[in-house]
Amino acid sequence: ENDRYLMNAPGLLEMLALIARGGPFLQHVPYEDKLSVVPAPPPTFEGSGGIPGSRVAMDNTFCVASDKARLHACIAIMNLSCGKSNKVEITGVPEILEGMRDVMLGRHFSKAPKTSSSNPSVPKSVVDEARLKATTCIKNLSNADANDAALLGTPGLVETLGYVAEATCHPETGATTCTTHACLALMNLSISKANKNRVFRTPGVMDALMAVITRTANKNIDADVNPKDPSFEARVKACSALSNLAIGYDNKIPMFNYPGFVESILTVIRTDRAEARTKACSILWSFAAEMKNQVPVVRRGDILPALVSVAKEDTKTEARFKCVAALTLLAESPENAVPLLQAGSLEPLMHVLQEAGPDPTQWRGQTASWCVGFLMNMAQCDDVVPALLQEGIVDLLAPLLSLDHYQSLKAAMAVTFVCQYETGDKTYNLLRQTENVIPKIVGLLHNTLSGRGGSGYKYGVFTLRSSVGCIASLAAGPDFMKERIATDPVFESLLRVVTDYCVDGGTPGAIVGGGRDDTRSAVLAVRALSNLIGHLIPEPGCAAMPFGPLMDDQLIKALRSFELSTHPDIDNKTLNMAHSARIRVEGGKNMGTGNGSACSDSSPEDDMSNDIGGIGLSLARRFLSPFPCGMNLHVPSDQGNNTDNPSRPQTPKEEDAMSISETSAGSNSSVRTFLLTDSRTGRRYVVPCDPFGGRQFNDNRAWCFRRGRWCNEGETPDSNFQWSDELQVAYTAALNNDSSQH
């Protein structure tokens, strides 16, 4: 009630600020051969170098107020600053902020305040009490976000908070309440994204916070902790401030390289078992989130053991979650995979997943989710895949593959990476289970390149290398996988990765990678393109790409530019793959069959004009020219079925063009299909198990042998897939063989 009366009193805040600062101020000036005393303004912060000064300033200015008067003025301002509605109004008076700064520095008092080098047995004086009240006042004002600009804009105020935090934390006796309040004010000022780099660059702040967390380290880590102990509170607030600063994008690298800082954080992790440890682990997490830090963090040799130790031992606090997240991010860099494995990081993370169970909807917290991401990242390194397989990663992740859940995306990617090194029925069946997740993987690649998130994840969670690498693994897999991803959206995304890397000098990368500096993603994209182009064009000159001449030109340009790359991480094998892919695209572009597009000038009705019926596939003969005679046709077996039955139908495919969204849906009803392969050219024809393909008598749509379905409205069959009498004979024989076994 009294606050409003006092706040409305004209000039009261300014007068309290003047007294707290030591005023009124007077100055000795020469007058008629003697010194005369005249009123003077308060000394400026810069005028005395911004350091604690004596009662008489260098310009002969001195203050009139006694030390006790200044203390009581600080108490009055501190009490007023407790009111929520008063904070912004008080901060709007610059004299108050300058006065509190001068009191915290101990300027113009009759004696200097205690420092960290003072004898701890010396009792506190009035100046020490005044400093505590002034620091508490600034702490109160910093609780209002609207005050950040004024507090940061006051000359020397942030530097002074750092000075007070260090000066009031003794190496032997630890912190005081004043230390805690100074650290809390710095913590509040470092919350806003716009302030983080400003506070970090302020001279003395980093050294002060490091001094606090080091001097307050527990001497006996097994002893019970008193949450009200000033050293405990100061350590938590200092670690919180440092954690806030480490989140700043511009701070991650310089903070990691700041002399002695990592050692200070590791000291907290070793000696603390409470909140400060969690904050310290958050700082390591922030370091790992910066790609340029990931390899140096592991190479230091002291951070990785600390992270693994907490992941193994700490089951009561959030520290384990922070460390698991840090380990997952460190695994994004392939160079770190082997050191991570050697450090024993796999055991605790797999244990977390085993405890969490196979149902992600029942998981508590995000720790298990990060563990799946860790396995996904590790699986991308060839050198550690055997160890992952030996530890049972596939069996652990297999239950997630069939779920309609965000975790199925990461699990499918991890399984895809490791299964490219395994063969057999079990692996084949696992890959079949991942088929329903392929649209999500393609969507992830597209979303990452577009700078946006998807269902269950935000942009930045996945690196570009992860999605491109998964597509590359699928492209190196069985034919049915190639069929699923050899689509326009996939080619466009892979083409963009290569183009951004090397065409016309490349482009700047993003936080998730890409651009001219992301060689790994470009290499993976080229490998994927080479395998997919080889699938669509088994031999140079035998077929054209089905995506049109513009795509052909862009592919040729990007692959040619990549062939000229001289980066040491690009091996000759990858360069040869780029060359081979380019030759195939150029051969198809130069074919007399035209533009390589899946569309033609004829309409579906024209394509159907010669369909006179018995076998449904004869309807395509009018617009498809015959194959050369003498080719050796066979029906490939489905690896998941009996190899003695080469004509066994494959799993049906509903549509050709995969959606780049999270789900795949089409207007066509499902038609069971299998493949006819020309062993001479390698061209694969997707044909229906039912000769009529489930088509109604009044349905005049044409069948596309590339898509493996009836054409949608506005589509025409791919003219590169030419049907012939020989294919018709092989197809009929396959159907007869299959029916005779049933």
C-alpha positions in Angstrom: 0.0 0.0 0.0 2.8 2.4 0.9 4.7 1.5 -2.3 2.3 3.4 -4.5 2.5 6.5 -2.3 6.3 6.4 -2.3 6.5 5.7 -6.0 4.3 8.7 -6.8 6.3 11.1 -4.6 8.0 13.6 -7.0 11.7 13.2 -7.1 11.9 10.6 -4.4 13.5 7.9 -6.4 16.1 10.3 -7.8 17.0 11.5 -4.3 17.3 8.0 -3.0 19.6 7.1 -5.9 21.7 10.2 -5.2 22.1 9.4 -1.5 22.9 5.7 -2.3 25.6 6.9 -4.6 27.1 9.1 -1.9 25.6 12.4 -2.8 25.1 15.2 -2.8 28.6 15.6 -4.3 30.8 18.6 -3.8 34.0 19.6 -5.5 37.0 21.7 -4.4 37.8 24.4 -6.9 40.4 27.2 -6.6 38.9 30.6 -5.9 41.0 33.7 -5.1 44.1 31.9 -3.9 42.1 29.4 -1.9 39.9 26.3 -2.4 36.2 26.8 -2.5 33.5 24.1 -2.2 30.9 24.0 -5.0 28.2 21.5 -5.9 29.2 18.9 -8.5 27.5 16.1 -10.5 28.2 12.5 -9.5 31.5 11.1 -11.0 31.0 9.2 -14.2 31.7 5.5 -14.3 34.4 6.0 -16.9 35.9 8.8 -15.0 37.4 6.5 -12.4 38.2 3.6 -14.8 35.1 1.7 -13.7 37.0 0.3 -10.6 36.3 0.7 -6.9 37.5 4.2 -5.8 38.2 6.0 -2.7 36.0 8.6 -1.0 37.7 11.4 -2.9 37.7 10.9 -6.6 40.5 11.8 -8.9 38.9 15.2 -9.8 38.6 16.2 -6.1 34.9 15.4 -6.0 33.7 13.9 -2.8 30.4 12.8 -1.3 28.5 14.1 1.6 26.3 11.1 2.6 27.6 8.8 5.3 28.1 5.1 4.8 25.0 4.3 6.9 22.9 6.8 5.1 23.9 5.2 1.8 23.0 1.7 3.3 19.5 2.9 4.3 18.9 4.4 0.9 19.9 1.1 -0.7 17.5 -0.7 1.6 14.6 1.6 0.7 15.2 1.1 -3.1 15.6 -2.7 -2.6 12.3 -2.9 -0.8 10.5 -0.9 -3.5 12.1 -3.1 -6.1 10.3 -6.2 -4.6 6.9 -4.9 -5.9 6.1 -6.5 -9.2 4.4 -3.4 -10.5 7.4 -1.2 -9.5 10.2 -3.0 -11.3 9.8 -1.3 -14.7 9.2 2.1 -13.2 12.3 1.9 -11.0 14.5 0.7 -13.9 13.3 3.7 -15.9 15.3 5.9 -13.5 18.9 5.7 -14.8 20.3 7.3 -11.6 19.1 4.3 -9.6 20.9 1.8 -11.8 24.1 3.9 -11.7 23.8 4.3 -8.0 23.4 0.5 -7.4 26.4 -0.1 -9.6 28.6 2.3 -7.7 27.5 0.8 -4.3 28.3 -2.7 -5.6 31.8 -1.5 -6.6 32.3 0.1 -3.2 32.9 3.5 -4.7 33.3 6.6 -2.4 32.8 4.6 0.9 35.0 5.3 3.9 36.6 1.9 3.6 36.8 -0.7 0.8 34.5 -3.8 0.8 35.8 -7.3 1.4 37.0 -9.3 -1.6 37.8 -12.9 -2.3 41.4 -12.3 -1.1 40.3 -10.8 2.3 40.7 -12.6 5.6 37.4 -14.5 6.0 37.5 -14.0 9.8 37.1 -10.2 9.4 33.5 -9.3 10.2 31.3 -7.6 7.6 31.1 -3.8 7.5 28.5 -1.3 6.5 29.9 -1.2 3.0 29.5 -5.0 2.7 25.8 -4.8 3.8 25.2 -1.9 1.3 26.7 -4.0 -1.5 24.4 -6.9 -0.6 21.3 -4.6 -0.7 22.3 -3.0 -4.0 23.0 -6.5 -5.6 19.6 -7.7 -4.4 17.9 -4.7 -5.9 19.5 -5.4 -9.3 18.5 -9.0 -9.0 14.9 -8.0 -8.3 14.9 -5.7 -11.3 16.3 -8.4 -13.6 13.3 -10.6 -12.9 11.3 -8.4 -15.4 12.2 -9.2 -19.0 11.2 -5.6 -20.0 14.2 -4.3 -18.0 16.9 -6.2 -19.9 17.7 -3.3 -22.3 18.1 -0.7 -19.5 20.2 -3.0 -17.3 22.4 -4.0 -20.2 22.6 -0.4 -21.4 23.9 1.0 -18.1 27.7 1.4 -18.4 29.6 -1.1 -16.4 26.6 -2.7 -14.7 27.0 -6.2 -16.1 30.8 -6.1 -15.5 30.0 -5.1 -11.9 27.7 -8.1 -11.4 30.6 -10.3 -12.5 33.0 -8.5 -10.2 30.7 -8.9 -7.2 30.1 -12.6 -7.9 33.8 -13.3 -7.8 34.7 -10.8 -5.0 32.1 -12.3 -2.6 33.0 -16.0 -3.2 36.0 -16.9 -1.0 38.3 -19.8 -2.0 38.1 -21.2 1.5 34.7 -20.3 2.9 32.8 -20.4 -0.4 29.9 -18.2 -1.5 27.7 -15.7 0.2 24.1 -14.6 -0.3 25.5 -11.6 -2.3 27.3 -14.1 -4.6 24.0 -15.9 -5.2 22.1 -12.7 -6.1 24.8 -11.5 -8.5 24.8 -14.9 -10.3 21.0 -14.9 -10.3 21.0 -11.5 -12.0 23.4 -12.7 -14.6 21.3 -15.8 -15.1 18.2 -13.6 -15.7 20.0 -11.4 -18.1 21.3 -14.4 -20.1 17.8 -15.9 -20.7 16.9 -13.8 -23.7 18.3 -15.0 -27.0 19.3 -11.5 -27.9 21.3 -11.0 -24.7 23.4 -14.2 -24.7 26.3 -13.1 -26.8 26.3 -9.6 -25.2 26.6 -11.1 -21.7 29.2 -13.7 -22.7 31.4 -11.0 -24.3 31.2 -8.8 -21.2 34.7 -8.6 -19.7 35.0 -10.6 -16.4 31.7 -12.4 -16.5 33.0 -15.8 -17.7 35.9 -15.7 -15.3 33.7 -14.8 -12.4 31.1 -17.5 -13.0 34.0 -20.1 -13.5 35.5 -18.9 -10.1 32.1 -19.4 -8.4 31.5 -23.0 -9.6 35.1 -23.9 -8.8 35.3 -22.4 -5.3 31.9 -23.8 -4.3 32.7 -27.4 -5.4 31.7 -30.0 -2.8 34.6 -31.2 -0.6 32.6 -34.3 0.3 30.3 -35.5 -2.5 28.7 -38.1 -0.3 27.6 -35.6 2.4 24.0 -34.4 2.5 23.4 -31.2 0.7 21.7 -28.2 2.3 19.7 -26.5 -0.4 19.8 -23.2 1.6 23.6 -23.2 1.8 24.8 -20.1 0.0 27.5 -22.1 -1.8 25.0 -24.6 -3.1 22.6 -21.9 -4.3 25.4 -19.8 -5.9 26.8 -22.9 -7.7 23.4 -23.7 -9.2 22.7 -20.1 -10.3 26.2 -19.8 -11.8 25.8 -23.1 -13.7 22.4 -21.9 -14.8 23.8 -18.7 -16.2 26.5 -20.5 -18.0 24.0 -23.0 -19.4 21.9 -20.1 -20.7 25.0 -18.6 -22.3 26.0 -21.9 -23.9 22.6 -22.2 -25.7 23.5 -19.1 -27.7 24.4 -20.1 -31.2 27.3 -17.6 -31.4 28.6 -18.7 -28.0 29.0 -22.4 -28.5 32.4 -22.5 -30.1 34.1 -19.6 -28.2 32.8 -20.9 -24.8 34.0 -24.4 -25.6 37.5 -22.9 -26.4 37.5 -20.5 -23.4 40.6 -21.3 -21.3 39.8 -23.4 -18.3 36.0 -23.5 -18.9 35.6 -27.2 -19.8 37.7 -28.1 -16.8 35.4 -26.1 -14.5 32.3 -27.8 -15.9 33.8 -31.3 -15.5 34.7 -30.4 -11.9 31.0 -29.7 -11.2 30.0 -33.0 -12.8 32.5 -34.9 -10.7 31.7 -33.2 -7.4 28.0 -32.5 -7.6 25.0 -34.8 -7.4 22.2 -32.3 -7.7 20.9 -29.5 -9.9 24.3 -28.0 -10.7 25.4 -31.2 -12.2 22.4 -31.3 -14.5 23.1 -27.7 -15.6 26.7 -28.6 -16.3 25.6 -31.6 -18.4 23.3 -29.2 -20.3 26.4 -27.2 -21.2 28.1 -30.2 -22.7 24.9 -30.9 -24.6 25.0 -27.4 -26.0 28.6 -27.9 -27.1 27.7 -31.1 -28.9 24.8 -29.4 -30.7 27.4 -27.4 -32.7 28.7 -29.5 -35.5 32.1 -27.8 -35.5 32.5 -28.8 -31.8 31.6 -32.4 -32.1 34.9 -33.9 -33.2 37.0 -31.6 -30.9 34.8 -32.5 -27.9 35.6 -36.2 -28.4 39.2 -35.5 -29.1 39.7 -33.7 -25.8 39.5 -37.1 -24.1 38.0 -36.0 -20.8 34.4 -35.1 -21.8 33.4 -38.4 -23.3 34.2 -40.5 -20.2 32.2 -38.0 -18.1 29.2 -38.3 -20.3 29.3 -42.1 -20.3 29.7 -42.2 -16.6 26.7 -40.1 -15.9 24.6 -42.0 -18.4 25.5 -45.2 -16.6 25.2 -44.1 -13.0 22.7 -41.3 -12.7 19.1 -42.6 -12.7 17.6 -40.0 -10.4 18.1 -36.6 -12.1 17.8 -35.1 -15.5 21.6 -35.3 -15.9 21.4 -38.7 -17.6 19.0 -37.3 -20.1 21.3 -34.4 -20.9 24.3 -36.7 -21.3 22.4 -39.1 -23.5 21.3 -36.2 -25.7 24.9 -35.0 -25.9 26.2 -38.5 -26.9 23.5 -38.7 -29.6 24.6 -35.4 -31.1 28.3 -36.4 -30.9 27.4 -39.5 -32.9 26.2 -37.3 -35.8 29.9 -37.0 -36.8 31.1 -40.2 -38.3 34.6 -39.6 -36.9 33.2 -40.0 -33.4 31.5 -43.4 -33.9 34.5 -45.5 -33.0 35.6 -43.5 -30.0 32.0 -43.5 -28.7 31.9 -47.3 -29.1 35.3 -47.7 -27.3 34.2 -45.4 -24.5 31.3 -47.8 -23.7 28.5 -45.5 -24.6 26.4 -48.3 -26.3 25.8 -50.3 -23.1 23.9 -47.7 -21.0 21.8 -46.4 -23.9 20.7 -49.8 -25.0 19.9 -50.5 -21.3 17.7 -47.4 -21.3 15.8 -48.7 -24.3 15.4 -52.2 -22.9 13.9 -50.7 -19.6 11.6 -48.4 -21.6 10.0 -51.2 -23.5 8.7 -51.6 -27.1 5.8 -49.1 -26.8 6.9 -45.5 -27.3 3.6 -44.2 -26.0 4.5 -45.6 -22.6 8.0 -44.0 -22.4 8.6 -41.5 -19.7 10.5 -38.5 -20.7 12.7 -38.2 -23.8 15.7 -40.2 -22.8 14.6 -43.4 -24.7 13.8 -41.3 -27.8 17.3 -39.9 -27.8 18.7 -43.5 -27.4 16.9 -44.5 -30.7 18.5 -41.4 -32.3 21.9 -42.4 -31.0 21.6 -45.9 -32.6 20.5 -44.3 -35.8 23.5 -42.0 -35.9 25.9 -44.8 -35.0 24.5 -47.1 -37.6 25.7 -44.7 -40.3 29.3 -45.5 -39.6 30.5 -48.7 -41.4 33.2 -49.4 -38.8 30.8 -49.8 -35.9 28.0 -51.7 -37.6 29.4 -55.2 -36.8 29.4 -54.2 -33.1 25.9 -52.9 -33.3 24.7 -56.1 -34.9 26.5 -58.2 -32.3 24.8 -56.2 -29.5 21.4 -56.9 -31.0 20.4 -53.5 -32.2 18.1 -55.0 -34.9 16.1 -57.1 -32.4 15.9 -54.1 -30.1 14.5 -51.8 -32.7 12.4 -54.3 -34.7 9.2 -53.8 -32.6 9.2 -50.1 -33.5 9.1 -50.7 -37.2 5.4 -51.6 -37.5 4.2 -48.7 -35.3 2.6 -45.6 -36.7 4.8 -43.4 -34.5 7.6 -40.9 -34.8 10.1 -43.4 -33.3 9.4 -45.8 -36.2 11.1 -43.3 -38.5 14.3 -43.3 -36.6 14.2 -47.1 -36.0 13.6 -47.8 -39.7 16.5 -45.6 -40.6 18.8 -47.4 -38.2 17.7 -50.8 -39.4 18.2 -49.7 -43.0 21.7 -48.6 -42.3 22.8 -51.9 -40.7 20.8 -54.2 -43.0 22.8 -53.2 -46.0 25.6 -55.3 -44.5 23.4 -58.3 -43.8 21.7 -60.8 -46.2 19.2 -63.6 -45.6 15.5 -64.0 -45.0 15.5 -62.2 -41.6 17.1 -59.1 -43.1 14.8 -59.2 -46.1 11.7 -59.4 -43.9 13.0 -56.5 -41.8 13.4 -54.4 -44.9 9.9 -55.3 -45.9 8.7 -54.0 -42.6 10.3 -50.7 -43.2 8.4 -50.2 -46.5 5.6 -48.4 -44.8 8.1 -45.9 -43.3 9.7 -45.1 -46.6 7.3 -42.2 -47.4 8.3 -40.7 -44.0 12.0 -41.0 -44.8 11.4 -39.3 -48.2 9.4 -36.7 -46.4 12.2 -36.1 -43.9 14.7 -35.5 -46.7 12.3 -33.1 -48.4 11.5 -31.3 -45.1 15.1 -31.0 -44.1 16.0 -29.4 -47.5 13.0 -27.1 -47.1 14.0 -26.0 -43.6 11.0 -27.3 -41.8 10.0 -30.1 -39.4 7.5 -32.9 -39.8 5.2 -35.0 -37.8 6.9 -35.6 -34.4 10.1 -33.7 -35.0 11.3 -30.1 -35.5 13.7 -28.8 -38.1 17.2 -29.4 -36.8 16.6 -32.6 -35.0 17.8 -34.6 -38.0 21.0 -33.8 -39.9 20.8 -33.8 -43.7 23.4 -36.6 -43.8 21.0 -38.9 -41.9 18.1 -38.7 -44.4 20.4 -38.7 -47.5 22.4 -41.6 -46.0 19.2 -43.6 -45.4 18.1 -43.0 -49.0 21.5 -44.1 -50.2 21.2 -47.3 -48.1 17.8 -48.0 -49.6 19.1 -47.3 -53.1 21.8 -49.9 -52.5 19.3 -52.5 -51.3 17.0 -55.0 -53.0 15.2 -54.1 -56.2 11.8 -53.6 -54.4 13.4 -50.8 -52.3 14.8 -49.2 -55.5 11.4 -49.4 -57.0 9.9 -47.6 -54.0 12.3 -44.6 -54.0 13.1 -44.2 -57.7 10.6 -41.3 -57.9 10.6 -37.7 -58.9 10.6 -36.2 -55.3 13.6 -38.3 -54.4 15.5 -37.4 -57.5 14.7 -33.7 -57.0 15.9 -33.8 -53.4 19.1 -35.7 -54.1 19.8 -33.4 -57.1 19.5 -30.4 -54.8 22.0 -31.8 -52.4 24.6 -32.3 -55.1 23.8 -29.0 -56.8 24.1 -27.1 -53.5 27.5 -28.7 -52.9 29.3 -28.2 -56.2 27.4 -26.5 -59.0 28.6 -22.9 -59.6 30.7 -22.9 -56.5 27.9 -24.3 -54.2 25.8 -22.6 -51.6 26.2 -21.8 -47.9 25.1 -24.7 -45.7 22.4 -24.7 -42.9 22.5 -25.7 -39.3 21.7 -29.3 -40.3 24.4 -29.4 -43.0 24.2 -29.2 -46.8 25.9 -26.7 -49.1 29.4 -26.5 -50.2 30.9 -27.6 -46.9 28.9 -30.8 -46.4 31.0 -33.3 -48.4 29.6 -36.3 -46.7 26.0 -35.6 -47.7 27.0 -34.9 -51.3 28.9 -38.2 -51.5 25.9 -40.1 -50.2 23.6 -38.3 -52.6 25.8 -39.2 -55.5 25.9 -42.8 -54.5 22.1 -42.9 -54.2 21.7 -41.2 -57.6 24.1 -43.7 -59.2 22.3 -46.7 -57.8 18.9 -45.4 -58.7 19.9 -44.3 -62.2 21.5 -47.7 -62.7 18.2 -49.3 -61.7 16.2 -47.2 -64.2 18.9 -47.4 -66.9 20.6 -50.8 -66.5 22.9 -50.2 -69.6 23.8 -46.9 -71.2 21.6 -46.2 -74.2 18.9 -48.8 -73.4 16.4 -46.4 -71.8 15.9 -42.8 -70.8 15.2 -41.2 -67.5 11.4 -40.9 -66.9 11.4 -37.4 -65.3 11.8 -35.2 -68.4 14.6 -33.3 -70.2 14.9 -30.5 -67.6 15.8 -33.1 -64.9 18.2 -34.8 -67.3 20.0 -31.5 -67.9 20.2 -30.7 -64.2 21.5 -34.2 -63.4 24.1 -34.0 -66.1 25.3 -30.6 -64.9 25.4 -31.6 -61.2 27.2 -34.9 -61.8 29.7 -33.3 -64.1 30.5 -30.7 -61.5 30.9 -33.3 -58.9 33.3 -35.3 -61.1 35.6 -32.2 -61.0 35.6 -32.1 -57.2 39.1 -32.5 -55.6 38.0 -32.8 -51.9 40.2 -35.4 -50.2 37.1 -37.1 -48.7 35.8 -38.0 -52.1 37.3 -41.3 -53.2 37.7 -42.5 -56.8 34.9 -45.0 -56.4 32.4 -42.2 -55.8 33.8 -40.2 -58.7 33.4 -43.2 -60.9 29.9 -43.7 -59.8 29.1 -40.1 -60.7 30.7 -40.5 -64.1 28.8 -43.8 -64.8 25.5 -42.2 -63.7 26.1 -39.2 -66.0 26.9 -41.4 -69.0 23.6 -43.3 -68.5 21.6 -40.1 -68.3 23.3 -38.7 -71.3 22.7 -41.9 -73.2 19.1 -41.9 -72.4 18.8 -38.2 -73.3 20.3 -38.9 -76.7 18.0 -41.8 -77.5 15.7 -41.5 -80.4 12.7 -42.2 -78.1 12.6 -38.5 -77.3 12.6 -36.5 -74.2 12.6 -39.2 -71.5 9.3 -38.1 -70.1 6.8 -40.4 -68.6 4.1 -38.5 -70.5 3.3 -38.5 -74.2 1.0 -36.6 -76.5 -1.4 -39.5 -76.8 -4.3 -39.7 -74.5 -5.3 -42.7 -72.4 -8.2 -43.3 -74.7 -5.9 -43.5 -77.7 -3.7 -45.9 -75.9 -6.6 -48.2 -75.3 -7.9 -48.2 -78.9 -6.2 -51.5 -79.8 -7.2 -53.3 -76.6 -9.4 -56.1 -77.8 -9.2 -58.1 -74.9 -8.2 -61.6 -73.6 -5.0 -60.8 -71.8 -5.2 -57.4 -70.1 -1.6 -56.4 -70.8 -2.0 -56.6 -74.6 -3.7 -53.3 -74.4 -0.3 -51.5 -74.3 0.9 -52.9 -77.6 -0.2 -50.0 -79.7 1.9 -47.3 -78.2 4.9 -49.5 -77.2 7.3 -50.8 -79.9 8.6 -54.4 -79.6 11.8 -55.4 -77.9 14.7 -56.8 -79.9 14.3 -60.5 -80.6 16.4 -63.2 -78.8 16.3 -61.7 -75.3 16.4 -64.0 -72.3 13.4 -63.2 -70.1 12.9 -64.6 -66.6 10.7 -63.9 -63.7 12.8 -62.9 -60.6 12.0 -64.7 -57.4 10.9 -62.9 -54.3 13.6 -63.4 -51.7 11.1 -63.7 -49.0 9.3 -66.6 -50.7 10.2 -70.1 -51.9 13.1 -69.9 -54.3 11.8 -72.9 -56.2 8.8 -70.9 -57.4 10.3 -68.1 -59.5 7.0 -66.7 -60.5 5.7 -66.2 -57.0 3.9 -62.8 -56.9 5.5 -60.0 -54.9 3.9 -57.7 -52.3 1.5 -55.3 -54.0 2.5 -51.7 -54.6 -0.3 -49.2 -54.6 1.3 -46.3 -56.5 4.4 -45.1 -58.2 4.8 -41.5 -57.2 5.6 -41.5 -53.4 4.1 -38.8 -51.4 6.6 -36.4 -49.7 4.2 -36.1 -46.8 4.1 -38.4 -43.8 1.6 -40.8 -45.4 1.2 -42.4 -48.8 -2.2 -42.7 -50.3 -3.5 -43.1 -53.8 -6.7 -43.3 -55.7 -6.0 -46.7 -57.2 -7.2 -49.8 -55.5 -4.4 -52.2 -54.6 -3.3 -54.6 -57.4 -1.0 -57.4 -56.6 2.0 -57.4 -58.9 5.3 -59.1 -59.6 8.3 -58.3 -61.8 9.3 -59.5 -65.2 13.0 -58.8 -65.8 14.8 -58.6 -69.1 18.2 -60.1 -68.2 19.8 -58.5 -71.3 19.0 -54.9 -70.4 18.0 -55.3 -66.8 14.7 -53.5 -67.4 12.0 -54.6 -64.9 8.3 -54.6 -65.8 5.8 -54.5 -63.0 2.9 -56.7 -64.0 -0.4 -57.7 -62.3 -1.0 -61.2 -60.9 -4.5 -60.9 -62.3 -4.3 -60.5 -66.1 -7.2 -58.1 -65.9 -5.6 -56.2 -63.1 -8.9 -55.8 -61.2 -10.1 -53.4 -63.9 -13.8 -52.9 -64.4 -15.2 -53.6 -67.9 -16.0 -49.8 -68.4 -12.6 -48.7 -67.1 -10.5 -47.5 -70.1 -7.3 -46.6 -68.2 -4.0 -47.8 -69.5 -1.5 -49.9 -67.5 2.0 -48.5 -66.8 4.7 -51.1 -66.6 7.0 -48.8 -64.7 4.6 -47.6 -62.1 3.0 -51.1 -61.7 -0.6 -49.7 -61.7 -3.3 -48.3 -63.9 -2.6 -44.7 -64.9 -4.4 -42.0 -63.0 -6.4 -39.3 -64.8 -4.1 -37.2 -66.9 -1.3 -39.8 -66.9 0.0 -41.9 -69.7 2.2 -45.0 -69.5 6.0 -44.6 -69.5 7.0 -45.0 -73.1 10.4 -46.3 -72.1 8.8 -49.5 -70.9 8.0 -51.2 -74.3 5.9 -54.3 -74.2 6.5 -57.1 -76.8 5.3 -60.5 -77.8 8.2 -62.2 -76.0 7.2 -60.5 -72.8 3.6 -61.5 -73.3 4.7 -65.2 -73.7 6.9 -65.0 -70.5 4.1 -63.3 -68.6 1.5 -65.9 -69.6 4.0 -68.7 -68.7 4.6 -67.2 -65.3 0.8 -67.0 -64.6 0.3 -70.6 -65.8 3.2 -71.8 -63.6 1.8 -70.0 -60.6 -1.8 -71.3 -61.1 -0.5 -74.9 -61.5 1.1 -74.8 -58.1 -2.1 -73.8 -56.4 
